[in-house]
Amino acid sequence: MSQMRPCNLDLKENGSRSNFSHGFPGLECMHCQGPQSRKFFYRSAEILGGNYSHIPNHLSTCSMAPPGLSQHIAQLKQHHKTEKHNLDRGAQKTFFSNVWARLHGEVGADAEAEGDGRNIEAMDAVVTAPVGVNDGVNSSDVVITAEV
């Protein structure tokens, strides 16, 4: 998450994505922010968790990302495969619920202990979901934008 920053959907990005209102919170790649920005918007914490793989996949191919980031993400993904077996049941769900809460100005479970819960950058982790898994999510629940 340290490679992402909070953003909001603006009018020019909304276009046919009218299921999301102007100002809807999302995540933006900190490397390609600006006119070529890649932004990610999710309808709920559950959808964020189920479709998170879009973010590390983008970071691995982002032309503006620093050298070595792609290799580092690949190493973190491998580490996560073994690490997740040592996590408490529901740890990933809690993580994504807290990301969601911080994006939307809510206080998450472990954010209460840390303060106001708005520091997304403090959550430095790459959590993966299998590519192609959509858990019954329809396309109006996830919006990924890239300015051209």
KOLSEDO-553598 format. One line per field, with one value per residue: residue number from 1; residue in one letter; x, z, y of N, C-alpha, C in turn. Coordinates in steps of 0.2 Angstrom, whole numbers, plus 5000, padded with zeros to 4 digits. Layout:
N
voba <- (NUM / ...)
lumro <- (a / ...)
npx <- (X / ...)
npz <- (Z / ...)
npy <- (Y / ...)
capx <- (X / ...)
capz <- (Z / ...)
capy <- (Y / ...)
cpx <- (X / ...)
cpz <- (Z / ...)
cpy <- (Y / ...)
end
This chain:
148
voba <- (1 / 2 / 3 / 4 / 5 / 6 / 7 / 8 / 9 / 10 / 11 / 12 / 13 / 14 / 15 / 16 / 17 / 18 / 19 / 20 / 21 / 22 / 23 / 24 / 25 / 26 / 27 / 28 / 29 / 30 / 31 / 32 / 33 / 34 / 35 / 36 / 37 / 38 / 39 / 40 / 41 / 42 / 43 / 44 / 45 / 46 / 47 / 48 / 49 / 50 / 51 / 52 / 53 / 54 / 55 / 56 / 57 / 58 / 59 / 60 / 61 / 62 / 63 / 64 / 65 / 66 / 67 / 68 / 69 / 70 / 71 / 72 / 73 / 74 / 75 / 76 / 77 / 78 / 79 / 80 / 81 / 82 / 83 / 84 / 85 / 86 / 87 / 88 / 89 / 90 / 91 / 92 / 93 / 94 / 95 / 96 / 97 / 98 / 99 / 100 / 101 / 102 / 103 / 104 / 105 / 106 / 107 / 108 / 109 / 110 / 111 / 112 / 113 / 114 / 115 / 116 / 117 / 118 / 119 / 120 / 121 / 122 / 123 / 124 / 125 / 126 / 127 / 128 / 129 / 130 / 131 / 132 / 133 / 134 / 135 / 136 / 137 / 138 / 139 / 140 / 141 / 142 / 143 / 144 / 145 / 146 / 147 / 148)
lumro <- (m / s / q / m / r / p / c / n / l / d / l / k / e / n / g / s / r / s / n / f / s / h / g / f / p / g / l / e / c / m / h / c / q / g / p / q / s / r / k / f / f / y / r / s / a / e / i / l / g / g / n / y / s / h / i / p / n / h / l / s / t / c / s / m / a / p / p / g / l / s / q / h / i / a / q / l / k / q / h / h / k / t / e / k / h / n / l / d / r / g / a / q / k / t / f / f / s / n / v / w / a / r / l / h / g / e / v / g / a / d / a / e / a / e / g / d / g / r / n / i / e / a / m / d / a / v / v / t / a / p / v / g / v / n / d / g / v / n / s / s / d / v / v / i / t / a / e / v)
npx <- (5004 / 5011 / 5014 / 5004 / 4991 / 4979 / 4964 / 4951 / 4937 / 4934 / 4924 / 4928 / 4933 / 4923 / 4913 / 4905 / 4904 / 4894 / 4889 / 4897 / 4899 / 4903 / 4918 / 4920 / 4930 / 4946 / 4960 / 4976 / 4990 / 5006 / 5016 / 5013 / 5004 / 4994 / 4991 / 4992 / 4987 / 4984 / 4970 / 4960 / 4945 / 4933 / 4918 / 4915 / 4923 / 4924 / 4924 / 4935 / 4945 / 4943 / 4947 / 4960 / 4971 / 4973 / 4980 / 4994 / 4997 / 4997 / 5007 / 5018 / 5020 / 5020 / 5026 / 5032 / 5036 / 5049 / 5065 / 5067 / 5055 / 5046 / 5052 / 5053 / 5040 / 5036 / 5044 / 5038 / 5025 / 5028 / 5033 / 5021 / 5013 / 5018 / 5018 / 5004 / 4998 / 5002 / 4995 / 4981 / 4964 / 4954 / 4962 / 4966 / 4954 / 4951 / 4962 / 4959 / 4946 / 4950 / 4958 / 4948 / 4940 / 4949 / 4951 / 4938 / 4936 / 4932 / 4933 / 4943 / 4945 / 4958 / 4963 / 4958 / 4966 / 4977 / 4975 / 4968 / 4965 / 4968 / 4979 / 4984 / 4996 / 5004 / 5001 / 5010 / 5010 / 5008 / 4995 / 4989 / 4977 / 4970 / 4972 / 4959 / 4948 / 4932 / 4922 / 4908 / 4907 / 4900 / 4903 / 4900 / 4904 / 4917 / 4929 / 4942 / 4953 / 4962 / 4970 / 4971)
npz <- (5000 / 5002 / 4990 / 4984 / 4984 / 4992 / 4982 / 4973 / 4964 / 4949 / 4940 / 4926 / 4925 / 4929 / 4919 / 4910 / 4921 / 4930 / 4942 / 4952 / 4962 / 4960 / 4967 / 4974 / 4985 / 4981 / 4976 / 4970 / 4959 / 4965 / 4957 / 4943 / 4944 / 4939 / 4923 / 4916 / 4925 / 4935 / 4942 / 4955 / 4960 / 4972 / 4976 / 4989 / 5004 / 5004 / 4990 / 4987 / 4993 / 4986 / 4974 / 4974 / 4967 / 4955 / 4959 / 4963 / 4951 / 4942 / 4947 / 4945 / 4931 / 4929 / 4920 / 4926 / 4938 / 4950 / 4946 / 4949 / 4957 / 4952 / 4953 / 4967 / 4971 / 4966 / 4974 / 4987 / 4984 / 4984 / 4996 / 5004 / 5000 / 5009 / 5021 / 5024 / 5029 / 5042 / 5047 / 5057 / 5056 / 5045 / 5044 / 5032 / 5028 / 5038 / 5036 / 5023 / 5026 / 5035 / 5027 / 5018 / 5027 / 5031 / 5019 / 5017 / 5027 / 5039 / 5055 / 5057 / 5064 / 5069 / 5067 / 5077 / 5088 / 5083 / 5081 / 5071 / 5060 / 5046 / 5039 / 5026 / 5020 / 5030 / 5030 / 5025 / 5014 / 5003 / 4997 / 4990 / 4978 / 4969 / 4952 / 4941 / 4949 / 4954 / 4963 / 4961 / 4958 / 4950 / 4936 / 4939 / 4951 / 4953 / 4948 / 4937 / 4932 / 4919 / 4913 / 4897)
npy <- (4994 / 5006 / 5011 / 5017 / 5030 / 5040 / 5045 / 5054 / 5051 / 5061 / 5072 / 5071 / 5059 / 5050 / 5048 / 5035 / 5028 / 5029 / 5023 / 5026 / 5040 / 5057 / 5062 / 5050 / 5040 / 5032 / 5023 / 5028 / 5026 / 5030 / 5033 / 5035 / 5046 / 5060 / 5066 / 5053 / 5044 / 5030 / 5024 / 5016 / 5011 / 5005 / 4997 / 4991 / 4985 / 4972 / 4969 / 4976 / 4968 / 4956 / 4959 / 4964 / 4961 / 4968 / 4979 / 4976 / 4970 / 4981 / 4989 / 4981 / 4983 / 4996 / 5010 / 5021 / 5017 / 5015 / 5007 / 4990 / 4988 / 4980 / 4967 / 4967 / 4967 / 4954 / 4946 / 4949 / 4944 / 4930 / 4928 / 4930 / 4920 / 4909 / 4916 / 4919 / 4907 / 4908 / 4918 / 4924 / 4918 / 4927 / 4938 / 4945 / 4950 / 4959 / 4967 / 4973 / 4979 / 4988 / 4996 / 5001 / 5008 / 5018 / 5025 / 5030 / 5038 / 5033 / 5025 / 5011 / 4994 / 4991 / 5004 / 5013 / 5011 / 5017 / 5031 / 5044 / 5036 / 5038 / 5037 / 5029 / 5026 / 5021 / 5008 / 4995 / 4984 / 4970 / 4961 / 4947 / 4941 / 4928 / 4928 / 4932 / 4928 / 4932 / 4932 / 4933 / 4946 / 4960 / 4970 / 4984 / 4986 / 4988 / 4999 / 5003 / 5016 / 5024 / 5037 / 5044)
capx <- (5000 / 5015 / 5015 / 4997 / 4989 / 4971 / 4962 / 4944 / 4934 / 4932 / 4919 / 4930 / 4934 / 4917 / 4910 / 4900 / 4905 / 4889 / 4888 / 4901 / 4897 / 4909 / 4922 / 4921 / 4937 / 4949 / 4968 / 4980 / 4997 / 5010 / 5022 / 5010 / 4999 / 4994 / 4987 / 4992 / 4986 / 4980 / 4966 / 4956 / 4939 / 4929 / 4911 / 4915 / 4929 / 4924 / 4926 / 4943 / 4949 / 4943 / 4950 / 4966 / 4977 / 4974 / 4985 / 5001 / 4999 / 4998 / 5013 / 5023 / 5020 / 5020 / 5032 / 5034 / 5038 / 5056 / 5068 / 5067 / 5049 / 5042 / 5055 / 5052 / 5033 / 5036 / 5047 / 5033 / 5020 / 5031 / 5033 / 5014 / 5011 / 5020 / 5016 / 4997 / 4997 / 5003 / 4990 / 4975 / 4959 / 4951 / 4967 / 4966 / 4948 / 4952 / 4966 / 4955 / 4941 / 4954 / 4960 / 4942 / 4938 / 4953 / 4949 / 4931 / 4936 / 4929 / 4939 / 4943 / 4946 / 4965 / 4964 / 4956 / 4972 / 4983 / 4974 / 4962 / 4964 / 4968 / 4986 / 4984 / 5003 / 5007 / 5000 / 5014 / 5009 / 5006 / 4991 / 4987 / 4971 / 4971 / 4970 / 4953 / 4943 / 4928 / 4918 / 4902 / 4906 / 4899 / 4908 / 4898 / 4907 / 4925 / 4931 / 4949 / 4953 / 4968 / 4969 / 4975)
capz <- (5000 / 5002 / 4983 / 4982 / 4988 / 4991 / 4977 / 4973 / 4957 / 4947 / 4934 / 4919 / 4925 / 4930 / 4912 / 4910 / 4927 / 4934 / 4948 / 4957 / 4962 / 4960 / 4974 / 4977 / 4987 / 4978 / 4977 / 4964 / 4959 / 4966 / 4952 / 4937 / 4946 / 4935 / 4917 / 4914 / 4931 / 4936 / 4949 / 4957 / 4964 / 4973 / 4979 / 4996 / 5007 / 5001 / 4983 / 4987 / 4995 / 4981 / 4967 / 4975 / 4963 / 4950 / 4961 / 4962 / 4944 / 4939 / 4950 / 4942 / 4924 / 4928 / 4917 / 4930 / 4944 / 4951 / 4944 / 4955 / 4961 / 4950 / 4957 / 4974 / 4972 / 4965 / 4981 / 4992 / 4983 / 4986 / 5004 / 5006 / 5000 / 5015 / 5027 / 5025 / 5033 / 5049 / 5049 / 5060 / 5051 / 5044 / 5044 / 5026 / 5028 / 5043 / 5033 / 5018 / 5030 / 5038 / 5021 / 5016 / 5032 / 5031 / 5013 / 5018 / 5033 / 5045 / 5059 / 5057 / 5070 / 5072 / 5067 / 5083 / 5092 / 5080 / 5080 / 5067 / 5055 / 5040 / 5036 / 5022 / 5018 / 5035 / 5029 / 5020 / 5013 / 4997 / 4998 / 4983 / 4977 / 4963 / 4946 / 4938 / 4954 / 4955 / 4968 / 4959 / 4958 / 4944 / 4934 / 4941 / 4958 / 4952 / 4942 / 4937 / 4927 / 4917 / 4909 / 4891)
capy <- (5000 / 5012 / 5013 / 5020 / 5036 / 5041 / 5050 / 5054 / 5051 / 5068 / 5072 / 5069 / 5051 / 5047 / 5046 / 5030 / 5025 / 5033 / 5020 / 5029 / 5047 / 5062 / 5062 / 5044 / 5038 / 5027 / 5023 / 5030 / 5024 / 5036 / 5034 / 5038 / 5051 / 5065 / 5065 / 5046 / 5041 / 5024 / 5024 / 5010 / 5012 / 4998 / 4998 / 4989 / 4982 / 4965 / 4969 / 4978 / 4962 / 4951 / 4961 / 4968 / 4959 / 4973 / 4985 / 4974 / 4969 / 4987 / 4992 / 4977 / 4985 / 5003 / 5012 / 5026 / 5015 / 5014 / 5001 / 4985 / 4988 / 4974 / 4961 / 4967 / 4964 / 4947 / 4943 / 4949 / 4939 / 4923 / 4928 / 4930 / 4913 / 4906 / 4920 / 4919 / 4901 / 4909 / 4923 / 4922 / 4917 / 4933 / 4944 / 4949 / 4953 / 4964 / 4972 / 4977 / 4983 / 4994 / 5001 / 5004 / 5013 / 5024 / 5029 / 5033 / 5043 / 5029 / 5022 / 5004 / 4990 / 4993 / 5011 / 5016 / 5011 / 5021 / 5038 / 5045 / 5031 / 5041 / 5036 / 5023 / 5025 / 5017 / 5000 / 4993 / 4976 / 4967 / 4955 / 4945 / 4937 / 4924 / 4932 / 4929 / 4927 / 4938 / 4930 / 4935 / 4953 / 4962 / 4976 / 4990 / 4986 / 4989 / 5004 / 5005 / 5021 / 5026 / 5043 / 5043)
cpx <- (5004 / 5016 / 5009 / 4996 / 4982 / 4970 / 4954 / 4942 / 4932 / 4927 / 4921 / 4931 / 4928 / 4914 / 4904 / 4900 / 4900 / 4887 / 4892 / 4900 / 4904 / 4912 / 4922 / 4928 / 4939 / 4957 / 4971 / 4987 / 5001 / 5015 / 5019 / 5005 / 5000 / 4990 / 4987 / 4990 / 4982 / 4977 / 4962 / 4951 / 4935 / 4923 / 4911 / 4922 / 4929 / 4926 / 4933 / 4947 / 4949 / 4946 / 4956 / 4971 / 4978 / 4979 / 4992 / 5002 / 5000 / 5005 / 5019 / 5024 / 5020 / 5026 / 5035 / 5037 / 5046 / 5059 / 5068 / 5060 / 5046 / 5045 / 5053 / 5044 / 5032 / 5039 / 5041 / 5027 / 5022 / 5031 / 5026 / 5011 / 5012 / 5017 / 5008 / 4995 / 4998 / 4999 / 4984 / 4969 / 4955 / 4956 / 4967 / 4959 / 4948 / 4956 / 4962 / 4949 / 4944 / 4956 / 4954 / 4940 / 4942 / 4952 / 4943 / 4930 / 4932 / 4935 / 4938 / 4945 / 4953 / 4967 / 4962 / 4962 / 4977 / 4981 / 4968 / 4960 / 4964 / 4975 / 4987 / 4992 / 5006 / 5006 / 5004 / 5014 / 5007 / 5002 / 4988 / 4980 / 4972 / 4968 / 4964 / 4947 / 4939 / 4923 / 4911 / 4901 / 4905 / 4903 / 4906 / 4901 / 4914 / 4926 / 4939 / 4950 / 4961 / 4967 / 4973 / 4975)
cpz <- (5000 / 4995 / 4980 / 4987 / 4987 / 4986 / 4977 / 4965 / 4955 / 4941 / 4928 / 4919 / 4926 / 4924 / 4913 / 4916 / 4932 / 4941 / 4954 / 4957 / 4962 / 4967 / 4977 / 4979 / 4983 / 4980 / 4970 / 4965 / 4960 / 4961 / 4945 / 4938 / 4941 / 4929 / 4915 / 4920 / 4931 / 4942 / 4949 / 4962 / 4965 / 4977 / 4987 / 4998 / 5004 / 4994 / 4982 / 4988 / 4990 / 4975 / 4968 / 4970 / 4957 / 4952 / 4960 / 4955 / 4940 / 4941 / 4947 / 4935 / 4923 / 4925 / 4921 / 4936 / 4944 / 4949 / 4950 / 4958 / 4959 / 4953 / 4964 / 4976 / 4971 / 4971 / 4986 / 4991 / 4985 / 4993 / 5007 / 5005 / 5006 / 5021 / 5029 / 5029 / 5040 / 5052 / 5053 / 5055 / 5051 / 5044 / 5038 / 5026 / 5032 / 5040 / 5028 / 5021 / 5033 / 5032 / 5019 / 5021 / 5032 / 5025 / 5013 / 5024 / 5039 / 5049 / 5059 / 5064 / 5073 / 5071 / 5073 / 5088 / 5090 / 5080 / 5076 / 5061 / 5048 / 5036 / 5032 / 5021 / 5023 / 5034 / 5024 / 5019 / 5006 / 4998 / 4991 / 4983 / 4970 / 4957 / 4943 / 4943 / 4955 / 4960 / 4967 / 4959 / 4951 / 4942 / 4936 / 4948 / 4958 / 4946 / 4943 / 4931 / 4925 / 4912 / 4903 / 4888)
cpy <- (5006 / 5014 / 5016 / 5026 / 5037 / 5046 / 5050 / 5054 / 5058 / 5067 / 5069 / 5061 / 5047 / 5044 / 5041 / 5026 / 5028 / 5030 / 5022 / 5037 / 5051 / 5062 / 5056 / 5042 / 5032 / 5027 / 5025 / 5028 / 5030 / 5038 / 5037 / 5043 / 5057 / 5063 / 5057 / 5042 / 5035 / 5024 / 5018 / 5012 / 5006 / 5000 / 4996 / 4986 / 4975 / 4964 / 4971 / 4972 / 4957 / 4952 / 4965 / 4967 / 4964 / 4978 / 4982 / 4973 / 4976 / 4990 / 4988 / 4979 / 4992 / 5006 / 5018 / 5024 / 5014 / 5007 / 4996 / 4984 / 4981 / 4967 / 4961 / 4965 / 4957 / 4943 / 4943 / 4945 / 4932 / 4923 / 4927 / 4923 / 4909 / 4909 / 4919 / 4913 / 4903 / 4915 / 4920 / 4922 / 4924 / 4939 / 4948 / 4953 / 4959 / 4970 / 4976 / 4981 / 4989 / 4999 / 5005 / 5009 / 5019 / 5028 / 5033 / 5037 / 5040 / 5027 / 5014 / 5001 / 4992 / 5000 / 5015 / 5016 / 5016 / 5029 / 5039 / 5040 / 5033 / 5040 / 5029 / 5021 / 5021 / 5010 / 4998 / 4986 / 4975 / 4961 / 4953 / 4941 / 4934 / 4928 / 4928 / 4928 / 4933 / 4937 / 4933 / 4942 / 4955 / 4969 / 4982 / 4991 / 4988 / 4994 / 5005 / 5010 / 5022 / 5031 / 5042 / 5050)
end
